[in-house]
Amino acid sequence: MTEVIKDKKEIDRIIEKKIKGERIIFTAHYRISAAEKGIDDDKVKEILLQFDKIYAIEKEVLKYGDIGYELFYKLSNNTDFSIATCPQEDKLIIIHAVEYKRNLDKRLSKS
C-alpha cells in the first residue's frame, strides 16, 4: 500500500531522519533505468539535495519489507522529478529516478 505525504512538516521530518546526510548507493536497476532515460548520477545527486523543492513523498513497503520513499521535486512549472529511495542503516539506496514533463496531481491524489 502506498501513502502519499504532502504535509510539509512530515516531509521535513522524513528528510531529516531518513534521507539527509546518508551515503548514496546506486542499484544495478537504477543504472539500467537511468541509462535508458538519459539521466546521469550527477544530476540525481544534485537534485536529491534540493530538499526545499520536495512537494510530496510516496511511502510504501517494498518487495522485501523495507520502507521506500519516492521524493517528488518541482523543478519548474512544467518539470517534476522523482527519486525513489530506500534508506538502510547508514546508506540511501537509489532505486530509480524519473523526469516528468507533465502534471502529477492525478497520480499523487490517490491517498
Sequence and secondary structure as in RCSB ss.txt:
>XXXX:A:sequence
MTEVIKDKKEIDRIIEKKIKGERIIFTAHYRISAAEKGIDDDKVKEILLQFDKIYAIEKEVLKYGDIGYELFYKL
SNNTDFSIATCPQEDKLIIIHAVEYKRNLDKRLSKS
>XXXX:A:secstr
 EEEE  HHHHHHHIIIIITT EEEE HHHHHHHHHHT  HHHHHHHHT GGGEEEEEEEE TTS EEEEEEEEE
ETTEEEEEEEEEETTEEEEEEEEEESS  HHHHT  
